[in-house]
């Protein structure tokens, strides 16, 4: 077995996956720019001034990750 063939195949697979991730990210950003109401707003507070309760973290991430 030619070792160069193994590395060439994995590089090609990575290139295909990378191209797909870039296309999906681009499509998502384009959609959010055209429809800002669809973008997920991330709640923030200064780290040295406040903390979010765990319940807020769960309330935020559960809908985002289950969508």
C-alpha positions in Angstrom: 0.0 0.0 0.0 1.3 3.4 -0.9 1.4 5.7 2.2 1.1 8.8 0.0 -2.3 7.6 -1.2 -3.6 7.3 2.4 -2.5 10.9 3.3 -3.9 12.2 0.0 -7.3 10.7 0.7 -7.5 12.1 4.2 -6.5 15.5 3.0 -9.1 15.4 0.3 -11.7 14.3 2.9 -10.7 17.2 5.2 -10.9 19.7 2.3 -14.5 18.5 1.5 -15.5 18.8 5.1 -13.9 22.2 5.4 -15.7 23.5 2.3 -19.0 22.2 3.6 -18.5 23.9 7.0 -17.7 27.2 5.4 -20.7 26.9 3.1 -23.0 26.2 6.0 -21.6 29.0 8.1 -21.9 31.4 5.2 -25.5 30.4 4.5 -26.3 30.8 8.3 -24.7 34.3 8.5 -26.4 35.4 5.3 -29.8 34.2 6.5 -29.3 36.0 9.9 -28.3 39.2 8.1 -31.4 39.1 6.0 -33.6 38.2 8.9 -32.1 39.5 12.1 -35.2 38.3 14.1 -34.0 34.7 13.5 -30.6 35.3 15.2 -30.1 34.0 18.7 -29.4 36.8 21.2 -26.9 35.8 23.8 -27.4 37.3 27.2 -24.3 39.0 28.6 -23.2 40.7 31.8 -19.8 42.0 32.9 -17.9 39.1 34.5 -16.7 41.1 37.4 -20.2 42.6 38.2 -22.7 39.7 38.0 -23.3 36.1 37.5 -26.0 34.2 35.7 -27.9 31.6 37.7 -27.7 28.0 36.4 -31.4 28.1 35.6 -30.8 30.9 33.1 -28.0 28.9 31.4 -30.3 25.9 31.0 -33.2 28.1 29.8 -31.0 29.7 27.2 -29.1 26.6 25.9 -31.9 24.0 25.8 -33.9 25.8 23.1 -30.7 26.7 21.2 -29.3 23.2 21.1 -32.7 21.5 20.5 -33.6 23.7 17.5 
